[in-house]
Amino acid sequence: MKYTVPIKKNTEFLRIYKKGKFFVGKFLVLYVYKNNSRVNRLGITASRKFGKSVQRNRIRRLIKENYRLMEEFLKTGYDLVFVARSSEEVPDYVSIKKEMKYLLKRLLMLNQEKMN
């Protein structure tokens, strides 16, 4: 990913949860916090409630791939944390893509002029 650095420290995740804005979807929760730099920082979490490690890793890979494809359309200078929500149905690639686009639009993170 060109414009993104991973978030790894627990204290950074906690700061984003506490101070950032968030919006909830059916499969994901997105937290956004301004970081005053030229790059975005990305964190992806899936708790044990989501399922066994195979399901958790799959949802992380789906989120990361969808983010990679949308990365050039995002505003820079933000910390983003995607949290996978447990639900009865397991989301597929297309439903994750729709929901990520919806959440990013909702939080005004997409550059509309670049997308058109």
Residue pairs with C-beta under 8 A, 6 or more apart in sequence:
1 42
1 67
1 68
1 71
2 71
2 72
3 39
3 40
3 71
3 72
3 74
3 76
4 39
4 40
4 41
4 42
4 67
4 71
5 39
5 40
5 41
5 42
6 41
6 42
6 43
7 13
7 16
7 41
7 42
7 43
7 79
7 81
8 43
12 41
12 43
12 79
13 43
13 45
13 81
15 33
16 31
16 32
16 33
16 43
16 79
16 81
17 31
17 81
19 33
20 31
20 32
20 33
20 79
20 81
21 31
21 32
21 33
21 107
22 29
22 30
22 31
22 32
23 29
23 30
23 103
23 106
23 107
24 85
25 85
25 99
25 102
25 103
26 85
26 87
26 99
27 84
27 85
27 87
27 91
27 95
27 96
27 99
28 63
28 82
28 83
28 84
28 85
28 96
28 99
28 100
28 103
29 82
29 83
29 85
30 80
30 81
30 82
30 83
30 100
30 103
30 104
30 107
31 79
31 80
31 81
31 83
32 78
32 79
32 80
32 107
32 109
33 78
33 79
34 77
34 78
34 79
35 41
35 77
35 78
35 79
36 77
37 77
38 76
38 77
39 76
39 77
40 71
40 74
40 76
40 77
40 78
40 79
40 80
41 78
41 79
41 80
42 64
42 67
42 80
42 81
42 82
43 79
43 80
43 81
43 82
44 60
44 63
44 64
44 81
44 82
44 84
45 81
45 82
45 83
45 84
46 55
46 56
46 59
46 60
46 83
46 84
47 56
47 83
47 84
47 86
48 56
49 86
50 56
50 59
50 84
50 85
50 86
51 86
51 90
55 90
56 84
59 84
59 91
59 96
60 84
62 91
62 92
62 93
62 96
63 82
63 84
63 96
63 100
65 93
66 93
66 96
66 97
66 100
67 80
67 82
67 100
69 97
70 100
70 101
70 104
70 110
72 114
73 110
73 111
73 114
73 115
74 104
74 109
74 110
74 111
75 109
75 110
75 111
78 109
80 109
82 100
91 99
101 110
104 110
